[in-house]
Amino acid sequence: MTETSAIRLSDLEAAEHMALVAYTPQERALMLDTVDAQLRHAVARRQVSLPWDLGPASRFDPRLPGFVMPEAGDLVVPDVATALPKRDEDIAFAPIADLSAWIKSGVLSCVRLTGIYLERIARIGPRLLCFAVVDEAGARARAIELDRLLADGTWLGALHGIPYGAKDILDTQGIETAWGAEPYRGRVPETNATVVQRLHHAGAVMLGKTTVGALAYGDIWYGGTTRNPWNLEEGASGSSAGSGSATGAGLVAFAIGTETLGSIVYPSTRCGVTGLRPTFGRVPRTGAMPLCWTLDKIGPMCRSVADTALVLAAINGADPADPFSIEAEFGADLTAPASGLTLGYFPEDLADPDAHDLDRAALETARGLGFRLVPLTRPDLPYTALMNMVFAEAAASFEELTLSNRDDLLTWQTAAAWPNTFRRARFLSAVDHIQLDRLRRRVMQVMDELMQSVDAIIGPSLTGPMTTITNFTGHPCICLPSGFRMSPPRGASSLGRGRLEIEPAPETQEYEIPHSFSVWGRLFEEGPILRVALALEKAFALSGRRPASAR
């Protein structure tokens, strides 16, 4: 052993304990004699500074051998335009299709619509802490420009003049993008993320940066805790906390969220909005903070199913700068009847003690709409073990924070928070990581087999392993409000027990908050799940409900 080696006999004994193996004295001696080279390699690698946007050479692709990209067709959404309301609040909560029709016809200007949302952000935003940056000057200037284009006969499409919020892990040229984290305060990108560029070209108006739980986890950021508009006593859940809160409160027409493991689904559920998590690779992450290269996805958070389709159409498509992105057309006829589709479900998830009566009622609603329901079973696999891949990728992405001790600057410092998770991840085995990747492929095969017999799968958003499974397999998901339930304020989130969990706060008082139901689809087949979700949305009939804090 040389003086450069940090490996001792006690270290090997600890490694044996973690690996659940036992080595003979001779095996231990051999390991000690040869481990120095491994250590030197690791030290040498750490001397190389890797840029934050450099992904790994191993590229995840959700498509198994034999996959055939489905034909998409044109996007057709229901024509539901109504007369322009008199009240600004009613305009603010209107669906994108209505806003677009009013703007195109000239009864609503881009300037007025932008002003309505900016006034609401100034008045309601401080209660929710859902915006990290508000670009009022930029938004007003953009609205003026878009009104001029329309006056000259140029209409950029369904998002022309539609104001939105961009999650604060998406780069925005000249506007601080701090990832919700103290170590990155003052970080001002020189370019826009690809998604931001595409929304600009589609005519959308960026109002500002919606808050994100620091480094894309939870709802705690450097400015405080983003609040749920339905209950100001609790956080909005995360990590797309600001996008969920701002959309639920009618401060934006829509927002962009991201998801690694529940970061669109969880805040959408709690804040009463509709979140669409596209197939992995469909939307490029260029210019977005990487948390887990093989898991990160970008999607819209809206107040209706049709709105998510309109936004996805604008941000869809591969980008050569994101080697994980996949070229795929997007389209769907949302006016076509969805009844007759075959929907799978997992009885064990609905029987879970954490499942709510609203989940079982949603299943019966689907049955009453004419869908053919088929019970499914999953192989008994350790799905939650895949969580270690999240820990390893996230720790690698932010290794510099750990090694420099700048992780101490983050506000959230608990056993479940990122700083401790990053440190703990250093003890994960590289061999186990490869084996987890193989397990991931087995889970992909399981989902592929299940999807062969159904058009989509429905079930509880927050109960059972489907959120974990489909994030690792890359399958798309849409979650939509299914009703309201009584619940105590939620406490901190946790990844420590193998899945993202929302712990109830130690308080007996309960509040009425939204609940959601999810639809999962085949790879790159968002169309069928949108049609199913649209039928459910009409049956749930919750569009008129608004949080008291949004008035």
Backbone torsions as a table, in degrees:
resi	resn	phi	psi	omega
1	MET	NA	134.6	176.5
2	THR	-96.8	170.7	-179.1
3	GLU	-69.4	-17.9	-179.1
4	THR	-79.2	-15.2	-176.9
5	SER	-82.7	136.6	178.1
6	ALA	-103.0	5.4	-176.4
7	ILE	-89.5	126.2	177.5
8	ARG	-121.9	170.8	178.4
9	LEU	-58.7	-38.6	179.7
10	SER	-65.1	-32.6	177.3
11	ASP	-64.6	-41.9	178.9
12	LEU	-65.2	-37.5	178.1
13	GLU	-63.8	-39.6	177.8
14	ALA	-66.0	-39.0	179.2
15	ALA	-64.7	-39.3	177.5
16	GLU	-60.0	-42.0	-178.6
17	HIS	-62.4	-44.0	-178.6
18	MET	-69.5	-34.0	-176.9
19	ALA	-86.6	-5.7	-180.0
20	LEU	58.5	40.6	176.1
21	VAL	-131.3	164.9	178.0
22	ALA	-129.5	131.7	-179.8
23	TYR	-108.6	147.8	175.4
24	THR	-76.9	162.6	176.4
25	PRO	-55.5	-38.3	-179.2
26	GLN	-67.0	-40.4	178.9
27	GLU	-65.4	-38.5	178.2
28	ARG	-63.6	-41.8	-179.8
29	ALA	-62.7	-43.0	178.8
30	LEU	-62.5	-39.9	179.3
31	MET	-64.4	-43.3	-179.8
32	LEU	-64.1	-33.3	-178.5
33	ASP	-71.8	-22.7	-173.2
34	THR	-116.5	-2.5	-173.9
35	VAL	-77.0	-20.0	-177.9
36	ASP	-57.6	-39.5	-178.6
37	ALA	-63.3	-41.6	177.4
38	GLN	-60.3	-42.2	-178.6
39	LEU	-65.0	-41.5	179.1
40	ARG	-63.1	-39.3	177.8
41	HIS	-61.0	-42.9	-179.3
42	ALA	-65.0	-42.2	179.4
43	VAL	-64.0	-42.2	-179.8
44	ALA	-63.9	-40.1	179.1
45	ARG	-63.5	-37.1	-178.9
46	ARG	-67.9	-18.0	179.0
47	GLN	-75.7	-13.2	-179.0
48	VAL	-94.1	121.1	179.5
49	SER	-82.2	120.0	-178.2
50	LEU	-101.8	126.9	-180.0
51	PRO	-61.8	150.1	-173.7
52	TRP	-62.7	-26.1	-176.2
53	ASP	-97.6	13.8	177.7
54	LEU	-92.6	113.2	-179.9
55	GLY	-86.1	174.4	179.9
56	PRO	-74.8	161.1	178.7
57	ALA	-70.5	-32.1	178.9
58	SER	-74.1	122.0	-174.1
59	ARG	-108.3	122.9	177.3
60	PHE	-80.7	135.2	175.8
61	ASP	-133.9	121.0	-176.1
62	PRO	-71.2	-10.5	-175.3
63	ARG	-83.2	125.9	175.3
64	LEU	-85.3	162.9	178.4
65	PRO	-55.1	137.0	-179.4
66	GLY	93.1	-5.3	-179.9
67	PHE	-64.6	137.6	176.9
68	VAL	-119.6	124.3	-179.4
69	MET	-64.2	125.4	-178.6
70	PRO	-71.8	152.1	174.2
71	GLU	-78.1	138.4	-171.7
72	ALA	-96.1	-42.4	-173.9
73	GLY	78.1	-173.0	-178.8
74	ASP	-85.0	154.5	174.4
75	LEU	-86.4	122.1	177.6
76	VAL	-126.9	121.5	179.3
77	VAL	-114.4	153.5	-179.2
78	PRO	-60.7	141.6	176.9
79	ASP	-91.2	102.6	-174.9
80	VAL	-122.9	20.9	-176.1
81	ALA	-59.2	136.2	179.3
82	THR	-121.4	-179.8	177.2
83	ALA	-68.0	148.3	-179.7
84	LEU	-63.6	124.3	179.3
85	PRO	-66.1	160.1	178.1
86	LYS	-82.4	-33.7	-175.0
87	ARG	-87.9	138.2	178.0
88	ASP	-60.7	-37.1	-179.0
89	GLU	-61.4	-40.9	179.6
90	ASP	-66.5	-34.9	175.7
91	ILE	-66.4	-42.6	-177.2
92	ALA	-61.3	-35.5	-177.9
93	PHE	-90.8	1.0	-178.2
94	ALA	-68.8	150.2	177.3
95	PRO	-68.1	158.9	-177.2
96	ILE	-58.3	-40.2	-178.4
97	ALA	-58.7	-39.8	177.7
98	ASP	-68.6	-47.4	179.3
99	LEU	-57.3	-43.2	-178.8
100	SER	-63.5	-43.1	-179.7
101	ALA	-64.8	-40.2	179.9
102	TRP	-66.1	-39.8	179.2
103	ILE	-67.4	-46.4	-177.4
104	LYS	-62.5	-35.5	-178.3
105	SER	-81.5	-13.1	177.7
106	GLY	92.8	-0.1	179.8
107	VAL	-80.5	-13.8	176.8
108	LEU	-135.9	126.5	179.1
109	SER	-89.6	156.0	175.3
110	CYS	-62.0	-37.4	-179.6
111	VAL	-63.4	-44.8	-179.4
112	ARG	-65.6	-44.7	-179.1
113	LEU	-61.7	-44.5	178.0
114	THR	-61.0	-41.7	178.6
115	GLY	-62.7	-37.5	178.0
116	ILE	-60.2	-46.5	-179.1
117	TYR	-70.3	-38.5	178.9
118	LEU	-64.2	-37.4	177.3
119	GLU	-64.7	-40.1	179.4
120	ARG	-68.4	-37.5	177.2
121	ILE	-63.2	-43.6	-179.4
122	ALA	-65.6	-34.8	-175.1
123	ARG	-88.4	-40.9	-173.6
124	ILE	-101.9	-30.7	-175.5
125	GLY	-52.4	-43.2	-178.8
126	PRO	-60.5	-26.9	177.8
127	ARG	-72.4	-31.1	-173.4
128	LEU	-96.8	-21.6	-175.8
129	LEU	51.8	48.6	-174.4
130	CYS	-104.5	-5.3	176.3
131	PHE	-118.8	128.1	174.0
132	ALA	-83.4	-37.3	179.3
133	VAL	-141.6	133.2	172.6
134	VAL	-112.6	120.1	-179.2
135	ASP	-97.6	71.0	-175.5
136	GLU	-62.4	-47.2	-177.6
137	ALA	-62.7	-44.6	-179.7
138	GLY	-64.8	-38.4	-179.3
139	ALA	-67.7	-43.3	-179.7
140	ARG	-66.0	-39.9	179.2
141	ALA	-65.0	-40.0	179.1
142	ARG	-65.2	-40.3	179.7
143	ALA	-63.7	-40.9	177.1
144	ILE	-61.0	-44.8	179.3
145	GLU	-59.9	-41.7	-177.7
146	LEU	-71.0	-34.7	174.8
147	ASP	-64.4	-38.6	178.3
148	ARG	-65.0	-42.2	178.0
149	LEU	-59.9	-43.7	-179.4
150	LEU	-65.3	-39.1	178.2
151	ALA	-63.5	-28.8	179.1
152	ASP	-87.7	3.8	177.1
153	GLY	92.9	10.1	179.6
154	THR	-105.1	116.5	176.4
155	TRP	-116.7	123.7	-172.1
156	LEU	-85.4	-3.5	178.7
157	GLY	123.0	-168.7	-171.6
158	ALA	-61.6	-23.2	-179.0
159	LEU	-98.3	10.0	179.9
160	HIS	-60.9	114.3	177.4
161	GLY	81.3	7.9	-176.5
162	ILE	-88.5	118.0	-177.8
163	PRO	-79.1	143.1	-177.8
164	TYR	-146.1	169.9	174.3
165	GLY	-116.9	139.5	-179.8
166	ALA	-107.3	125.9	178.7
167	LYS	-54.9	139.1	-171.0
168	ASP	-78.1	35.0	164.3
169	ILE	-119.5	5.4	176.6
170	LEU	-98.5	123.6	-178.2
171	ASP	-61.0	137.4	176.6
172	THR	-134.1	120.5	-174.5
173	GLN	-56.8	122.9	175.7
174	GLY	75.7	3.7	-179.4
175	ILE	-122.2	130.3	-177.1
176	GLU	-52.1	131.9	176.1
177	THR	-131.1	93.8	-168.3
178	ALA	-104.2	4.2	175.6
179	TRP	61.0	19.9	179.1
180	GLY	72.7	7.0	-169.0
181	ALA	-120.3	136.1	-177.8
182	GLU	-54.9	-40.5	-177.9
183	PRO	-63.5	-16.3	-175.8
184	TYR	-111.5	13.3	174.8
185	ARG	-59.0	139.2	-178.9
186	GLY	85.6	1.6	178.7
187	ARG	-76.6	116.0	-177.0
188	VAL	-121.1	108.6	-177.8
189	PRO	-67.5	156.1	177.2
190	GLU	-95.3	-13.2	-178.7
191	THR	-136.3	166.8	176.6
192	ASN	-92.7	147.5	170.0
193	ALA	-61.3	152.7	-178.8
194	THR	-56.6	-40.7	179.3
195	VAL	-62.1	-41.4	178.6
196	VAL	-64.8	-41.5	176.9
197	GLN	-59.8	-45.7	-177.3
198	ARG	-65.5	-39.3	177.8
199	LEU	-66.3	-35.4	176.4
200	HIS	-62.9	-46.7	179.7
201	HIS	-64.4	-26.8	179.2
202	ALA	-82.7	-3.1	176.3
203	GLY	95.8	4.4	-178.7
204	ALA	-72.1	156.2	-179.5
205	VAL	-112.2	113.5	178.6
206	MET	-80.7	118.8	-179.6
207	LEU	-82.9	-27.2	-178.9
208	GLY	162.6	-167.2	-176.3
209	LYS	-104.7	118.5	177.6
210	THR	-79.3	149.0	-172.0
211	THR	-69.2	154.7	178.2
212	VAL	-135.9	136.2	171.1
213	GLY	-55.3	136.8	-171.1
214	ALA	-45.5	124.2	179.6
215	LEU	55.9	38.7	172.2
216	ALA	64.2	49.6	174.6
217	TYR	-151.9	123.1	175.4
218	GLY	77.3	-164.1	-178.5
219	ASP	-123.1	12.3	177.8
220	ILE	-96.9	123.8	179.8
221	TRP	-130.3	-177.7	-173.9
222	TYR	-65.5	-16.8	179.9
223	GLY	-97.5	-2.6	-179.2
224	GLY	134.0	-150.6	178.9
225	THR	-113.8	122.5	177.4
226	THR	-67.4	133.8	-172.5
227	ARG	-98.9	151.1	175.2
228	ASN	-80.2	122.5	-178.2
229	PRO	-62.4	-20.3	179.1
230	TRP	-84.1	-17.6	177.5
231	ASN	-157.6	101.6	-176.1
232	LEU	-69.5	-7.0	178.9
233	GLU	-81.0	-5.0	-178.1
234	GLU	-132.4	163.1	175.4
235	GLY	-74.9	164.4	-176.9
236	ALA	-80.7	-3.5	-170.3
237	SER	72.7	171.0	-173.7
238	GLY	-153.7	-174.6	11.8
239	SER	-94.7	-7.3	177.1
240	SER	-81.2	52.7	-171.6
241	ALA	-65.3	-50.2	-178.0
242	GLY	-65.9	-36.5	178.8
243	SER	-64.6	-42.0	178.0
244	GLY	-68.2	-44.7	-177.7
245	SER	-65.6	-47.9	-177.5
246	ALA	-65.3	-39.1	179.1
247	THR	-69.3	-43.9	179.6
248	GLY	-62.8	-30.6	-178.1
249	ALA	-91.6	1.2	179.5
250	GLY	70.1	34.7	176.8
251	LEU	-93.6	-10.3	178.1
252	VAL	-144.5	160.6	173.4
253	ALA	-77.1	-32.3	173.9
254	PHE	-162.2	171.3	177.4
255	ALA	-142.8	161.7	176.8
256	ILE	-103.8	129.7	175.4
257	GLY	-118.1	173.1	173.7
258	THR	-134.4	156.0	179.3
259	GLU	-141.8	130.2	168.3
260	THR	-105.0	-46.3	178.7
261	LEU	-154.0	68.0	175.1
262	GLY	105.1	2.5	-171.8
263	SER	-76.4	-9.1	166.9
264	ILE	-99.6	-45.4	-175.2
265	VAL	-63.7	-45.8	-174.3
266	TYR	-67.3	-52.9	178.2
267	PRO	-67.3	-30.2	175.5
268	SER	-62.3	-43.7	179.0
269	THR	-61.1	-50.5	-173.3
270	ARG	-71.5	-34.2	-175.9
271	CYS	-94.4	1.3	174.6
272	GLY	72.5	36.6	178.4
273	VAL	-120.4	170.2	-180.0
274	THR	-100.3	121.1	-178.1
275	GLY	-115.0	133.0	178.3
276	LEU	-114.2	115.1	174.4
277	ARG	-100.5	105.6	-175.9
278	PRO	-69.3	168.4	172.4
279	THR	-53.9	140.0	177.5
280	PHE	-56.8	129.9	177.7
281	GLY	96.2	-16.2	-177.2
282	ARG	-67.2	-40.0	-178.7
283	VAL	-111.6	123.2	-176.4
284	PRO	-70.3	148.2	179.7
285	ARG	-100.9	12.3	-179.0
286	THR	-54.1	125.3	-179.4
287	GLY	83.7	7.1	175.4
288	ALA	-104.3	143.1	177.3
289	MET	-57.4	125.3	177.6
290	PRO	-84.1	127.1	171.2
291	LEU	-103.5	-58.3	176.5
292	CYS	-132.1	109.8	-171.6
293	TRP	-58.7	-34.2	-175.2
294	THR	-92.3	8.5	-175.9
295	LEU	-132.8	-26.3	-172.6
296	ASP	-63.8	135.9	178.9
297	LYS	-139.0	152.0	-180.0
298	ILE	-118.9	134.2	-179.7
299	GLY	-155.4	167.2	-177.6
300	PRO	-85.1	148.8	173.6
301	MET	-123.9	117.9	-168.4
302	CYS	-136.0	-176.2	177.0
303	ARG	-107.1	7.5	174.9
304	SER	-156.7	159.2	-179.8
305	VAL	-64.1	-46.4	-178.2
306	ALA	-60.6	-34.6	179.0
307	ASP	-61.6	-39.9	-179.8
308	THR	-62.8	-35.4	178.9
309	ALA	-66.6	-42.1	-179.9
310	LEU	-63.0	-40.3	-179.7
311	VAL	-72.3	-42.2	179.6
312	LEU	-60.5	-36.9	179.2
313	ALA	-60.2	-31.2	-178.0
314	ALA	-80.0	-28.6	-174.7
315	ILE	-105.4	-2.0	-176.8
316	ASN	-70.0	150.3	171.5
317	GLY	121.6	146.9	-178.1
318	ALA	-70.3	159.9	176.1
319	ASP	-136.8	122.6	-179.0
320	PRO	-55.9	-25.1	-179.6
321	ALA	-73.9	-14.4	174.4
322	ASP	-112.7	99.9	-175.7
323	PRO	-65.5	-12.2	178.2
324	PHE	-88.4	-9.5	-176.9
325	SER	-77.5	153.4	-174.2
326	ILE	-131.1	131.2	-179.9
327	GLU	-75.1	122.9	179.7
328	ALA	-154.2	132.2	176.6
329	GLU	-71.6	153.0	175.1
330	PHE	-128.1	132.4	176.3
331	GLY	-170.2	158.0	179.3
332	ALA	-167.6	139.9	174.7
333	ASP	-94.7	95.6	-177.4
334	LEU	-79.1	-0.7	174.9
335	THR	-91.5	-11.1	-179.7
336	ALA	-75.2	143.0	179.4
337	PRO	-65.2	141.5	-179.5
338	ALA	-98.9	-15.0	-179.6
339	SER	-59.8	144.3	-177.2
340	GLY	101.1	-17.8	175.9
341	LEU	-67.8	150.5	178.6
342	THR	-95.7	122.9	-178.1
343	LEU	-116.3	126.6	175.0
344	GLY	-88.9	156.2	174.8
345	TYR	-151.6	159.3	-178.3
346	PHE	-108.2	106.2	179.8
347	PRO	-54.3	-34.6	-178.4
348	GLU	-64.5	-31.4	178.8
349	ASP	-70.9	-37.8	179.8
350	LEU	-74.1	-23.8	177.9
351	ALA	-87.5	-7.8	179.9
352	ASP	-60.3	139.6	179.0
353	PRO	-57.2	-25.8	179.5
354	ASP	-81.4	-12.2	178.0
355	ALA	-70.2	147.4	-176.5
356	HIS	-105.8	158.3	176.6
357	ASP	-57.4	-30.5	177.8
358	LEU	-62.8	-32.1	178.0
359	ASP	-66.8	-45.3	179.4
360	ARG	-68.2	-34.7	177.2
361	ALA	-66.5	-36.8	179.3
362	ALA	-64.4	-37.2	177.4
363	LEU	-62.2	-43.6	179.8
364	GLU	-68.7	-33.1	174.5
365	THR	-60.0	-44.5	178.1
366	ALA	-61.1	-39.8	178.7
367	ARG	-63.4	-41.7	-179.6
368	GLY	-68.2	-20.4	179.4
369	LEU	-83.4	-1.6	176.8
370	GLY	97.5	7.2	175.6
371	PHE	-75.4	147.5	175.1
372	ARG	-90.1	115.9	-175.7
373	LEU	-97.5	131.8	-177.0
374	VAL	-126.8	120.8	176.6
375	PRO	-70.0	139.8	-178.9
376	LEU	-122.3	158.4	173.5
377	THR	-129.1	147.1	178.4
378	ARG	-107.6	147.0	171.2
379	PRO	-61.4	150.2	-179.9
380	ASP	-81.5	88.3	-179.6
381	LEU	-119.0	155.4	179.4
382	PRO	-79.6	70.1	-174.8
383	TYR	-58.3	-39.2	-176.5
384	THR	-70.3	-16.5	177.2
385	ALA	-62.8	-23.9	178.9
386	LEU	-61.7	-18.2	179.8
387	MET	-55.8	-29.6	-180.0
388	ASN	-61.7	-24.9	176.2
389	MET	-68.2	-38.0	175.7
390	VAL	-60.6	-48.0	-177.9
391	PHE	-60.3	-42.6	-177.5
392	ALA	-67.7	-46.8	-178.8
393	GLU	-65.0	-42.5	-179.5
394	ALA	-65.5	-40.7	178.7
395	ALA	-64.8	-35.9	177.1
396	ALA	-68.7	-40.7	-179.1
397	SER	-61.6	-35.1	-177.1
398	PHE	-118.3	35.2	178.5
399	GLU	-58.6	-37.1	-177.9
400	GLU	-59.3	-37.3	178.5
401	LEU	-63.8	-41.5	-178.6
402	THR	-67.6	-48.2	-175.2
403	LEU	-71.1	-26.0	-179.9
404	SER	-93.8	-4.3	-175.8
405	ASN	66.9	12.7	176.8
406	ARG	-73.6	-8.2	174.2
407	ASP	-64.2	-18.5	177.5
408	ASP	-66.1	-17.1	-178.4
409	LEU	-76.4	-18.7	-178.1
410	LEU	-69.4	141.8	-177.5
411	THR	-67.9	-45.5	-175.4
412	TRP	-79.6	111.1	-176.8
413	GLN	-131.6	76.6	175.9
414	THR	-127.8	178.3	179.7
415	ALA	-60.9	-31.3	-177.5
416	ALA	-88.0	-11.4	-174.2
417	ALA	-75.8	165.5	-176.3
418	TRP	-57.3	-46.9	-175.3
419	PRO	-52.6	-47.0	179.6
420	ASN	-70.6	-36.2	178.0
421	THR	-62.8	-42.1	178.4
422	PHE	-62.5	-42.6	179.9
423	ARG	-66.3	-43.8	-178.6
424	ARG	-63.2	-32.5	-178.0
425	ALA	-65.7	-19.8	178.4
426	ARG	-63.1	-18.1	-178.4
427	PHE	-93.8	1.0	177.0
428	LEU	-72.5	144.8	-178.8
429	SER	-85.1	134.7	176.7
430	ALA	-65.0	-36.2	177.9
431	VAL	-63.6	-45.1	177.3
432	ASP	-62.0	-33.7	-179.7
433	HIS	-64.2	-42.2	177.2
434	ILE	-63.6	-40.3	179.5
435	GLN	-66.9	-35.0	175.0
436	LEU	-63.9	-37.3	178.5
437	ASP	-64.2	-35.7	176.5
438	ARG	-69.7	-38.9	174.7
439	LEU	-61.7	-39.3	177.8
440	ARG	-57.8	-42.6	179.4
441	ARG	-65.5	-36.0	176.7
442	ARG	-63.8	-40.3	178.5
443	VAL	-65.7	-36.7	175.6
444	MET	-59.9	-41.7	179.0
445	GLN	-64.8	-38.9	178.0
446	VAL	-60.4	-49.4	-178.9
447	MET	-64.0	-38.2	179.0
448	ASP	-62.6	-41.3	179.3
449	GLU	-66.1	-42.8	179.8
450	LEU	-63.5	-39.9	-177.0
451	MET	-73.0	-14.3	179.2
452	GLN	-66.5	-27.2	-173.0
453	SER	-100.4	-3.2	-177.1
454	VAL	-138.7	163.2	175.1
455	ASP	-85.5	-27.7	179.1
456	ALA	-164.9	170.0	177.1
457	ILE	-123.4	137.2	178.2
458	ILE	-119.6	155.9	178.7
459	GLY	170.9	179.1	179.2
460	PRO	-61.8	139.6	-179.4
461	SER	-70.5	-37.3	-168.6
462	LEU	-112.2	3.9	-178.2
463	THR	-118.4	136.9	-178.7
464	GLY	87.8	175.5	-173.2
465	PRO	-90.8	8.8	-173.0
466	MET	-64.1	-35.1	176.9
467	THR	-62.5	-43.2	177.8
468	THR	-66.0	-49.9	-176.5
469	ILE	-57.4	-52.7	-172.1
470	THR	-74.1	-22.8	172.3
471	ASN	-69.5	-34.9	179.1
472	PHE	-80.4	-26.4	178.2
473	THR	-89.2	-19.3	178.4
474	GLY	90.8	6.9	-178.0
475	HIS	-71.8	147.0	-178.0
476	PRO	-75.8	157.2	-179.6
477	CYS	-146.3	140.7	168.7
478	ILE	-126.2	129.8	176.0
479	CYS	-115.8	139.5	-177.0
480	LEU	-139.0	151.5	-179.8
481	PRO	-59.4	134.6	-179.0
482	SER	-118.0	-3.4	-178.8
483	GLY	157.0	-169.0	179.4
484	PHE	-127.4	144.6	-178.4
485	ARG	-135.2	159.5	175.1
486	MET	-88.5	134.1	-177.2
487	SER	-154.1	141.8	171.5
488	PRO	-68.9	161.3	177.5
489	PRO	-57.2	139.5	178.5
490	ARG	-75.1	147.1	175.9
491	GLY	-97.1	-146.2	-177.4
492	ALA	-73.4	152.3	173.5
493	SER	-81.9	161.0	179.0
494	SER	-145.5	137.8	171.9
495	LEU	-109.4	2.7	-168.2
496	GLY	-73.1	-17.9	-176.8
497	ARG	-108.4	23.7	172.7
498	GLY	96.9	-4.3	174.9
499	ARG	-156.8	163.4	176.9
500	LEU	-73.9	121.0	-178.1
501	GLU	-123.5	147.8	175.4
502	ILE	-110.4	110.7	-177.4
503	GLU	-85.9	136.3	175.1
504	PRO	-68.7	143.1	177.3
505	ALA	-73.3	155.3	-179.5
506	PRO	-73.8	68.8	-179.5
507	GLU	-143.9	138.2	-176.0
508	THR	-86.1	-25.5	-178.1
509	GLN	-66.8	137.7	179.8
510	GLU	-112.1	152.1	-179.3
511	TYR	-127.8	153.8	176.6
512	GLU	-82.8	120.8	-178.9
513	ILE	-134.7	159.7	-179.1
514	PRO	-69.2	159.2	174.1
515	HIS	-131.2	158.1	-177.1
516	SER	-134.2	163.8	176.9
517	PHE	-130.0	148.2	-174.4
518	SER	-120.7	153.6	174.7
519	VAL	-128.0	126.7	179.2
520	TRP	-111.9	142.3	-175.7
521	GLY	-124.4	177.3	174.9
522	ARG	-69.8	160.3	179.4
523	LEU	-57.1	128.3	176.6
524	PHE	61.7	21.8	175.2
525	GLU	-119.5	63.1	177.7
526	GLU	-70.1	-23.7	-178.2
527	GLY	-54.3	-54.9	-179.6
528	PRO	-59.4	-40.0	-178.3
529	ILE	-71.2	-29.4	175.0
530	LEU	-67.4	-40.4	178.5
531	ARG	-65.2	-42.5	177.0
532	VAL	-62.6	-47.1	-178.3
533	ALA	-63.1	-36.7	179.2
534	LEU	-64.9	-40.4	177.3
535	ALA	-64.6	-42.2	177.8
536	LEU	-65.5	-40.2	-179.9
537	GLU	-58.0	-44.4	178.9
538	LYS	-63.8	-39.3	-178.4
539	ALA	-71.3	-37.6	179.3
540	PHE	-68.4	-33.3	174.3
541	ALA	51.1	58.0	-178.7
542	LEU	-112.2	6.1	-171.0
543	SER	-62.7	-23.3	-177.7
544	GLY	-82.9	-8.9	-177.6
545	ARG	-79.7	133.0	177.8
546	ARG	-134.8	144.6	179.1
547	PRO	-68.9	144.8	-179.6
548	ALA	-61.2	-32.3	-177.6
549	SER	-68.4	-14.4	-176.2
550	ALA	-91.0	4.7	-177.6
551	ARG	-92.2	NA	NA
